[in-house]
């Protein structure tokens, strides 16, 4: 918040009072679930005198949606009509334009939808699976995991007893990882298998959270912040062969956030600095027998990985890769790191490959020196904005490609200057809203071959 007062305590007090007032104005007489706070009225006890003028909230906002209050005060009251109070994880509250017409979204994925966040999605060719922090889906009880058949949500038995952060499909079974300790009433520490009718443990599971899963065609790999898997010492990463857990060398000395498979090798990215006892700064390769560094790695954490058939792309919060300046994104060709132009000016949270181009989304405003707000395309030599350069107006958290179009989800309210609440489609030439979008953040996207699925806090 940017309050134009000189006293720090007064600054904090004004911020808290105004945010509370505007948040309360979101609630009708009957309390609603805690989604985006759509401001509708100002309680009489917080408004100015009946004859005092109202100041439009839009006139008091900075470009990023934070408050910019005049030092001399505001006569009368503030009219919040047309805005919603939103906030991303770990970010200060801000105001974004609200848009009517949410009835254009199917009830299955909009309200009632889930009653909590969606953190992971998986597609089995016919059904979409969602995992997260919810306990209901489509109005039905579904503890932390659910299945969408294209028309309705279904629980997977009695579900899990806590958050699900990662999902993977092996062609016959669904695997779930997270912070839960039971699934279907069975002890399944942080990881479990669903065979279509029941839940099964994978040995004795892990002693810490599972944040990433990937399947290589024969084995399941799990990454997270654990130190044992099936009772075997396995630091932050392990392999399940269908019957037992196996360590991958001595593992990592820090958390694993991302995994990718290239057909022969496993790549892991995260907050670690060693893998298998070898110095491997935030990224490493497992060849089935040993860990190896990818050059000198990167200088800060890796959040996302993508494979294009020949190269590995890594993104996150780093500024160098292999000693080469590579701001938040870089390419590994199997022997050396390469910058993608001059990179981005802020973090990159999501990557997607369309068969010819790499797309990146995040919190940045420029890529390769080109204005490209929060989303951009790399053609192999140059960064390109998607549209006139105005991109989207806030963070992109997820990307998905359907074979023709790119979909972006996140915390934004406009794309290419078009109102597009939290989700939008890029057709190669222009941005399009998907109905009136969502009423809160989109954190994950998946393409099912016919339909686009979105997960988040909406």
C-alpha positions in Angstrom: 0.0 0.0 0.0 1.2 3.5 -0.8 -0.4 5.8 1.7 0.7 9.4 1.3 1.0 10.2 5.0 4.3 11.0 6.8 3.6 9.1 10.0 4.3 5.3 9.7 1.8 4.3 12.4 -0.9 6.5 10.8 0.0 5.0 7.4 -0.6 1.5 8.7 -3.7 2.4 10.5 -5.3 4.1 7.5 -4.4 1.2 5.3 -6.0 -1.4 7.7 -9.1 0.7 8.2 -9.7 1.4 4.6 -9.1 -2.2 3.5 -11.3 -3.5 6.2 -14.1 -1.0 5.3 -13.9 -1.9 1.6 -13.7 -5.6 2.4 -16.8 -5.4 4.6 -18.6 -3.7 1.8 -18.1 -6.9 -0.2 -20.4 -8.9 2.1 -24.2 -8.9 1.9 -26.3 -9.4 5.0 -25.6 -13.2 4.8 -21.8 -14.1 5.0 -20.3 -15.5 1.8 -17.4 -17.9 1.4 -14.0 -16.1 1.3 -13.4 -15.7 -2.4 -12.5 -12.3 -4.1 -14.2 -9.6 -2.0 -16.6 -8.0 -4.5 -17.3 -4.6 -3.1 -21.0 -3.7 -3.3 -21.9 -1.2 -0.5 -20.4 0.8 2.3 -21.9 0.1 5.8 -23.5 3.2 7.1 -21.3 3.2 10.2 -18.2 3.6 7.9 -19.6 5.9 5.3 -19.5 9.7 5.4 -22.5 12.0 6.2 -25.5 11.3 3.9 -25.0 14.6 2.1 -21.2 14.2 1.7 -19.8 13.4 -1.8 -18.5 10.0 -2.7 -15.0 9.6 -4.3 -14.7 6.9 -6.9 -12.2 4.2 -5.7 -10.6 4.1 -9.2 -9.4 7.7 -8.7 -7.4 6.6 -5.6 -5.5 3.6 -7.1 -2.0 3.3 -8.3 -1.5 1.4 -11.7 -0.8 -1.8 -9.7 -4.1 -1.6 -7.8 -2.6 -0.4 -4.5 -4.1 2.6 -2.7 -2.7 6.1 -3.2 -4.4 8.2 -0.5 -4.0 12.0 -0.5 -2.3 13.4 2.6 -5.1 16.0 3.1 -7.7 13.3 3.6 -10.9 12.4 1.7 -14.1 14.3 2.2 -17.2 12.2 2.4 -16.9 8.5 1.5 -15.3 6.2 -1.1 -17.4 4.4 -3.6 -15.9 1.0 -4.4 -18.4 0.0 -7.0 -16.9 -1.9 -9.9 -13.8 -3.2 -8.0 -12.8 -6.3 -6.2 -10.3 -6.7 -3.4 -7.8 -9.4 -4.4 -4.5 -10.7 -3.1 -2.0 -13.3 -4.3 -0.1 -15.5 -1.9 2.4 -13.5 0.1 1.4 -10.2 -1.6 -0.3 -7.1 -0.3 -4.0 -6.7 -1.1 -4.9 -4.6 -4.2 -8.0 -3.7 -6.1 -8.9 -5.0 -9.6 -11.8 -4.2 -11.9 -14.8 -6.5 -11.2 -16.8 -7.8 -14.2 -20.3 -9.2 -14.4 -21.4 -12.2 -16.3 -19.8 -15.1 -14.4 -22.8 -17.1 -15.5 -20.9 -17.8 -18.7 -18.7 -20.3 -16.8 -20.1 -23.8 -16.4 -21.2 -24.5 -12.8 -18.9 -27.5 -12.6 -15.8 -25.5 -12.6 -17.1 -22.2 -11.3 -19.4 -21.9 -8.3 -20.0 -24.1 -6.5 -16.8 -25.7 -7.8 -14.3 -26.2 -4.9 -14.5 -24.6 -1.5 -10.7 -24.2 -1.4 -7.6 -23.8 -3.5 -6.7 -26.2 -6.3 -2.9 -26.9 -6.5 -2.6 -29.7 -9.0 -4.3 -31.2 -12.1 -3.9 -34.4 -14.1 -5.7 -35.8 -17.2 -6.2 -39.5 -17.9 -7.6 -39.1 -21.4 -11.2 -39.1 -20.2 -11.3 -37.5 -16.7 -9.7 -34.5 -15.1 -8.4 -35.0 -11.5 -7.9 -32.0 -9.2 -6.0 -31.9 -5.9 -5.7 -29.1 -3.4 -7.0 -27.7 -0.1 -10.7 -28.2 -0.7 -13.2 -30.4 1.1 -16.1 -30.1 -1.4 -16.4 -30.1 -5.2 -19.6 -29.2 -7.0 -21.4 -29.1 -3.7 -20.4 -32.8 -2.9 -18.0 -33.8 -0.2 -14.6 -34.5 -1.8 -11.7 -34.3 0.6 -8.7 -32.7 -1.1 -9.0 -34.6 -4.4 -11.8 -35.0 -6.9 -12.6 -36.3 -10.4 -14.4 -34.3 -13.1 -16.1 -36.5 -15.8 -17.1 -33.6 -18.1 -20.5 -33.2 -16.4 -20.1 -33.6 -12.7 -17.6 -33.9 -9.8 -17.0 -37.2 -8.0 -15.1 -37.9 -4.8 -12.3 -40.5 -4.9 -13.5 -42.6 -1.9 -13.2 -40.6 1.3 -10.3 -38.6 -0.2 -7.3 -37.5 1.8 -7.0 -35.9 5.2 -4.9 -32.9 4.1 -3.6 -31.0 1.2 -2.7 -32.6 -2.2 0.1 -30.7 -4.0 1.0 -33.0 -6.9 -0.7 -35.5 -9.3 0.6 -37.9 -11.9 -1.1 -40.5 -14.2 0.7 -43.7 -15.3 -1.9 -44.9 -17.9 -3.8 -47.0 -15.3 -3.4 -45.4 -11.9 -3.5 -41.9 -10.4 -0.8 -40.9 -7.9 -1.2 -38.1 -5.4 1.4 -36.4 -3.3 1.1 -33.7 -0.6 1.0 -33.3 3.1 -1.7 -35.8 3.9 -1.2 -38.9 6.1 -4.3 -40.9 5.1 -6.2 -41.5 1.8 -9.5 -43.5 1.8 -9.0 -44.0 5.5 -5.8 -46.0 4.8 -2.4 -44.8 6.2 -0.6 -43.3 3.2 2.0 -40.9 4.3 2.2 -38.0 1.8 1.8 -40.2 -1.3 -0.9 -42.6 -2.5 -2.2 -44.5 -5.5 -5.9 -44.5 -6.7 -6.8 -47.5 -9.0 -10.2 -46.2 -9.9 -12.0 -47.8 -6.9 -9.7 -47.6 -3.9 -6.7 -46.0 -2.4 -3.4 -47.8 -1.7 -0.2 -46.8 0.1 3.2 -46.7 -1.6 5.1 -48.5 1.1 5.2 -46.5 4.2 5.3 -43.2 2.3 7.4 -40.2 3.1 8.2 -38.3 6.3 7.8 -34.9 4.7 5.8 -33.1 2.0 5.7 -34.2 -1.6 5.7 -31.2 -4.1 6.4 -32.7 -7.5 5.7 -36.0 -9.3 6.6 -37.3 -12.7 6.3 -40.7 -14.5 9.0 -42.1 -16.9 6.9 -45.0 -18.4 8.0 -47.5 -15.7 8.8 -45.6 -12.5 7.2 -42.8 -10.5 9.5 -40.1 -9.2 8.6 -37.9 -6.2 10.3 -34.6 -5.1 9.7 -32.6 -2.0 11.1 -31.9 1.5 11.2 -35.4 2.9 14.2 -37.4 4.2 12.8 -40.9 4.0 10.7 -42.8 1.5 9.3 -46.3 2.5 11.7 -46.2 5.5 14.7 -45.8 3.2 16.9 -42.7 3.5 15.9 -40.6 0.5 16.7 -36.9 0.7 14.1 -34.8 -1.1 13.7 -37.2 -4.1 12.9 -40.9 -4.5 11.8 -43.5 -7.1 8.9 -46.0 -6.8 9.2 -49.1 -9.0 5.7 -50.4 -8.3 6.8 -52.4 -5.2 9.4 -50.4 -3.3 11.0 -47.0 -2.8 14.6 -46.4 -3.9 16.9 -43.5 -3.1 18.4 -41.6 -6.0 22.0 -41.6 -4.6 22.2 -39.5 -1.5 19.6 -37.1 -2.8 19.5 -33.3 -2.3 20.4 -31.0 0.6 17.3 -28.9 -0.1 13.7 -29.0 -1.4 12.8 -30.2 -4.9 10.1 -28.0 -6.5 10.1 -29.2 -10.2 10.7 -32.4 -12.1 11.1 -33.1 -15.9 11.8 -36.3 -17.9 13.5 -36.2 -21.3 13.0 -39.9 -22.2 16.3 -40.9 -20.7 17.2 -38.6 -17.9 15.4 -37.1 -14.9 15.9 -33.4 -14.1 15.1 -31.8 -10.8 15.0 -28.1 -9.9 14.5 -26.5 -6.5 16.3 -24.9 -3.6 19.2 -27.4 -3.2 22.9 -26.8 -3.8 24.1 -30.4 -3.9 22.7 -33.6 -5.4 24.3 -37.0 -4.6 27.0 -35.2 -2.8 28.0 -33.3 -6.0 27.7 -29.6 -6.1 24.6 -28.9 -8.2 23.2 -25.5 -7.7 19.4 -25.6 -7.8 19.3 -28.0 -10.8 20.6 -31.5 -11.5 20.3 -34.5 -13.8 19.9 -38.2 -12.8 20.9 -40.7 -15.4 19.6 -43.7 -13.6 22.8 -44.3 -11.7 24.3 -41.0 -10.6 23.6 -37.3 -10.2 25.5 -34.8 -12.2 25.5 -31.0 -12.2 24.3 -29.0 -15.2 27.5 -26.9 -15.4 27.6 -24.7 -12.4 23.9 -24.5 -12.2 22.0 -21.3 -11.3 22.4 -18.9 -8.5 18.9 -19.0 -7.0 15.9 -21.4 -6.9 14.3 -23.0 -9.9 10.5 -23.0 -10.0 9.7 -24.5 -13.4 11.2 -26.9 -16.0 10.2 -27.7 -19.6 11.7 -30.0 -22.2 11.4 -29.3 -26.0 12.7 -32.6 -27.3 16.3 -31.4 -27.4 16.8 -28.7 -24.7 15.9 -28.2 -21.1 14.5 -24.8 -20.1 14.6 -23.7 -16.5 13.0 -20.6 -14.9 12.7 -19.1 -11.5 14.3 -16.3 -9.5 18.0 -16.7 -10.6 20.2 -14.2 -12.4 23.0 -16.5 -13.7 23.2 -20.0 -15.2 26.5 -21.7 -15.7 28.2 -18.4 -14.8 26.5 -16.7 -17.7 24.1 -13.8 -17.1 20.7 -15.4 -17.5 18.0 -13.3 -15.9 15.2 -15.7 -14.5 15.3 -18.1 -17.5 17.9 -20.2 -19.3 18.4 -23.1 -21.7 20.6 -26.2 -21.2 21.6 -27.8 -24.5 23.2 -30.9 -22.8 26.6 -29.3 -22.5 26.2 -25.6 -21.6 23.8 -23.0 -20.4 22.6 -20.3 -22.7 20.8 -17.1 -21.9 17.5 -16.4 -23.7 18.3 -12.8 -24.8 18.6 -10.6 -21.8 15.9 -12.5 -19.9 13.3 -11.0 -17.7 13.3 -8.2 -15.1 11.4 -10.3 -12.5 10.6 -13.9 -11.7 9.3 -16.5 -14.2 6.7 -18.9 -12.7 5.4 -20.9 -15.6 6.6 -22.4 -18.9 4.9 -24.0 -21.9 6.2 -25.4 -25.2 4.1 -25.4 -28.4 6.3 -27.5 -30.6 8.2 -24.5 -32.0 8.1 -21.7 -29.4 8.6 -21.4 -25.7 6.1 -19.3 -23.7 6.9 -17.9 -20.3 4.7 -16.3 -17.7 5.3 -14.7 -14.3 5.7 -11.3 -12.7 8.0 -9.6 -15.1 7.3 -6.5 -17.3 10.1 -6.8 -19.8 11.7 -9.7 -21.7 14.9 -9.2 -23.8 14.4 -5.5 -23.3 10.9 -5.7 -25.0 7.9 -4.6 -23.1 6.0 -7.8 -22.4 3.9 -7.6 -19.3 3.9 -11.0 -17.5 3.8 -13.1 -20.6 6.0 -13.6 -23.6 7.1 -15.9 -26.5 10.6 -17.0 -27.4 11.1 -18.1 -31.0 14.6 -19.5 -30.5 16.4 -16.2 -31.0 14.1 -13.3 -29.9 11.5 -12.5 -27.3 8.1 -11.3 -28.6 5.3 -9.7 -26.7 1.9 -11.3 -27.2 0.0 -8.4 -28.7 0.9 -4.8 -28.5 3.1 -5.3 -25.5 0.6 -4.6 -22.7 0.3 -8.4 -22.0 -1.7 -8.9 -18.8 -2.0 -6.6 -15.9 -0.8 -8.9 -13.1 1.0 -12.2 -12.4 0.7 -15.2 -14.7 0.8 -18.4 -12.7 -0.1 -21.1 -15.2 0.2 -21.8 -18.9 -1.4 -24.5 -21.2 -1.2 -25.2 -24.9 -4.0 -27.0 -26.8 -2.3 -27.5 -30.1 -3.6 -24.2 -31.5 -4.1 -21.7 -28.7 -2.2 -20.7 -25.6 -4.1 -20.3 -22.3 -2.9 -18.2 -19.4 -4.2 -18.2 -15.9 -3.2 -16.1 -12.9 -4.1 -13.0 -10.9 -4.8 -10.6 -13.8 -8.0 -8.8 -14.8 -7.1 -7.7 -18.3 -5.2 -9.3 -21.3 -4.2 -7.2 -24.2 -6.4 -4.4 -22.8 -9.4 -6.7 -22.9 -11.2 -7.5 -19.7 -10.3 -11.1 -18.9 -10.6 -12.0 -15.2 -7.8 -14.4 -14.3 -7.9 -16.4 -17.5 -7.5 -15.7 -21.2 -6.8 -17.2 -24.6 -4.1 -16.1 -27.1 -4.9 -17.2 -30.7 -1.6 -16.1 -32.1 -2.8 -12.6 -33.0 -5.1 -11.4 -30.2 -6.2 -12.0 -26.7 -9.7 -13.2 -25.9 -11.6 -13.5 -22.7 -13.1 -16.8 -21.7 -16.6 -15.6 -20.8 -16.3 -13.3 -17.8 -13.5 -15.3 -16.3 -13.1 -16.2 -12.6 -13.7 -14.2 -9.5 -10.3 -15.0 -8.1 -6.8 -16.3 -9.0 -6.1 -19.2 -11.4 -3.0 -21.1 -10.4 -3.1 -24.1 -12.7 -4.3 -25.1 -16.2 -4.7 -28.3 -18.1 -5.9 -29.2 -21.6 -8.0 -32.4 -21.9 -8.0 -32.7 -25.7 -11.4 -31.0 -26.0 -11.8 -28.8 -22.9 -9.6 -26.4 -20.9 -9.6 -26.9 -17.2 -8.6 -24.3 -14.7 -7.8 -24.6 -11.0 -7.2 -21.9 -8.4 -8.9 -19.9 -5.6 -12.0 -18.8 -7.6 
